[in-house]
Amino acid sequence: MKHIKSLKTFKPALAGMPDLSVVRLKQPGTVAVSAMDIPYIRPKLLVKENDPVKIGTPVFCDKRKPAIQYLSPGTGRVKQIVFGERRRLKEVVIALNSLEPKDMIGFEQKNMTGPEPGDMTGPEPENNDTDGFIEFERLPLDLVDSTPVSKIVELLQKGGLWQCFREFPFRDTADETRVPPMIIVSLNGNDPFSPHPGVALEKDFSFFDYGIQLLRRFSRRIVVTARTNSIKGLGKLAPHVTHTVSDIYPAWDPGAVLYRLKKSKEDNCSWYIYAEHLVLLAKLLLTGRYPVKRVATVTRANDRKPHIMTCQGAPVKDLAGRLEAGDLVATGRFNGRAVDPGSHMGFFENTLNIIHAGQEEELFGFIRPGLTKPTASKTFLSCLIPGPKEFDCNLHGEERACINCSYCTHICPNDLAPSFIMKALASDDIEDALSYGLLDCCGCGLCSYACPSKIELTKILSQGMDAHYKDKE
């Protein structure tokens, strides 16, 4: 087991780390298939309002590649199709039938222990009731090595899970026609408060073993990463870990891992997948049913923070609970999207951060020592006081011109100069932006957090990457 050392030592002291307890939510009234967290997608609807759907029914596909389908996580009827600006699809809302939670969440809930190591063909259904599910073709463990890769790709695309594979540098859905030089499996999510892998993958160890064998059909080099502070709680997953990373955000992000491991330009086209999604692939191929169980975390100040067992596309309001006026609900502390409390969780989302608005003015704030303010630059005395700090949404000022302070450079995990890239993009000089390392940006959000001029550097760099990607299409 190797250790990937991060040269950046900034570790934000965040209050609200979830504990390891698990709470199971009851069946929600609705679930949804969201298109808001899927980069570059051009969705094409495959259903209409009031259409009946089952678990596994295709709801929409990607026009760029119609084989990439997004499936229904519940059995019921299409209640509403929500569009945003310029008729952009936001989500397809499904009103669920009145079922027991175990039936709604899916077949794997009845077999939480998964298949035994000696019986990796997958458990047989407890009954023959298939009214609530679409049945897919199975792939037993003993046939994985002899099945053509094209057939495996076809099974995953029909089962609505091929999009779990993401390809660098743009993190779009992986191109199945390419052989990736490396596949990075991240046991930790993209947020400091992401579910602990020991909790999220509890009793799914055999499925994870199957997933690793499946990955070897796509690439010779499989890299499995985990944060150093989570190794002890991994149980049977620990032997699979090939690299540990520092407990410094975002050292465990696949983009930051790739930056430290790549040795040639071919490595820039590597793939990555999160461990929870790898388990979903295994469950789909072993059981023949689309798995919809999810484990999520919800964090807020001064509140209990357990892990929550729910289903894909659960309502945000059911997870968030009470909200105060002005609270921001985001799917990541530094790099998530702001979500409407009346919407639903996306396919890739498993965290909700509820952050106090905090837009009130601070009297004589310019001379206060800031004993409780989080700081990345040692401006306030809080840098001398250990312990977690509470964050809010107060910008303490408005956006100003870049002052070349280099805070963004000092905090960037991939050794970029975000301010230089920003200025190159502002002058439409994409060549300069690429030479400064635009495509190495992992979108962690720390440059925006540290910028004293309140410039949304992460957003600017992300938009620059998006524009470059669309020009290449």
Disulfide bonds with the S-S distance in Angstrom:
none
